Amino acid sequence: RLQPDLQGIDPHDESLSDEVKTMIGLECRYNFWYFIREVIRIPPVAGPNPVPYKANRGNLALSWVFLNNIDIALIQPRQTGKSVSTDCIMVWLLYIGASNTTINMLTKDHTLRTKNVERLKKIRDFLPKYLAPISGKDSDNQTDLTCKAYNNSYITGVGQTSESAANNLGRGLSSPVTHVDEGPFIRFIGTTIPAALASGTAAREEAEKYNRPFGNIFTTTAGKKDDRDGRYMYDLIHGGAIWEEL
């Protein structure tokens, strides 16, 4: 903790004083590890109660690498929680850790986009109310979210049916933070990603200049190497360094 006085204090205690709430808000903004350890709650798969964040190897690796502004790809089998770590980062950025920031999320289709946005909203709604400054003026639908208190936006896109449309989609993703989910299954992803990364260069440089969070996250289940889009993502991911604790 940056503030030792928070030892033993439950951020979800409804009787906290305004002073302690302010301390917790500052701790969360500048200490992501406190946020995921003490504050974040994950929506239950079964049962009535949310569950704490599980600090497994994939979650910790992704969080540490992203916070050090290194692009990262995370591949895990279905139903093993590959999205949880990214979702928690996005909630932290949108409602606590960032300001004047646009976050872009690209996925396969509208169904996956809706599921992604709904997961973020559920995690947000399990935060203590004093940590998520949302109002009736904020977007809160199936395609985008905003936190106008910090001037942050979470904007989503889906795969396109033509190469020219895929290029236009990528060129519109000019933000310091981009999340691509299920890339091997996004049509013309080999056109969209280069356009998106080029469009976001200035935004990432500005974020770095002012010490704001920035980076790109690629999460996916395994695709097919004999498929055009799967091959592109395979080469992109395996062209980078393999994570290991050393």
Secondary structure, 3 states (H helix, E strand, C coil): CCCHHHCCCCCCCCCCCHHHHHHHHHHHHHCHHHHHHHHCEECCCCCCCCEECCCCHHHHHHHHHHHCCCCEEEECCCCCCHHHHHHHHHHHHHHHHCCCCEEEEEECCHHHHHHHHHHHHHHHHCCCHHHCCCCCCCCECCCEEEECCCCEEEEEEECCCCHHHHHHHHHCCCCCEEEEECHHHCCCHHHHHHHHHHHCHHHHHHHHHCCCCCEEEEEECCCCCCCHHHHHHHHHHHCCCCCCCC
